[in-house]
Amino acid sequence: MLDPSKVAGFLDIFGVWDPSLAFVMGGGVMVNLIGYQMISRRSRPVCDSRFHLPETKTITLPLVAGSVIFGIGWGVTGLCPGPALASTLINKETGVSFILAVIAGLVVGKIMLKQIRPA
């Protein structure tokens, strides 16, 4: 996941498709599934009085728009925020510019949200 060419290869389903990233994602899903099953049996978390789960199941325009923007950014750059942070140690120019772009996007998103939903 640190190599943008692997991500691009995985997303290139009509070209030279590289399915190796699916195994990485599958491994992550399995670890999460096992951890979720273990934690969901508890009556409360270790360091809090209750679990804080989403209270709404409504799909909103900001949720869909944010998901689409995230997906496009991931597909264009080949970097997801977590691996991008890790790749900063490997490729400083790409990692730092990506992190600055993420911060700029967060700031712009906050400004846009204020315009849409004034306090």
Secondary structure, 3 states (H helix, E strand, C coil): CCCHHHHHHHHCCCCCCCCHHHHHHHHHHHHHHHHHHHHHCCCCCCCCCCCCCCCCCCCCHHHHHHHHHHHHHHHHHCCCHHHHHHHCCCCHHHHHHHHHHHHHHHHHHHHHHHHHCCC
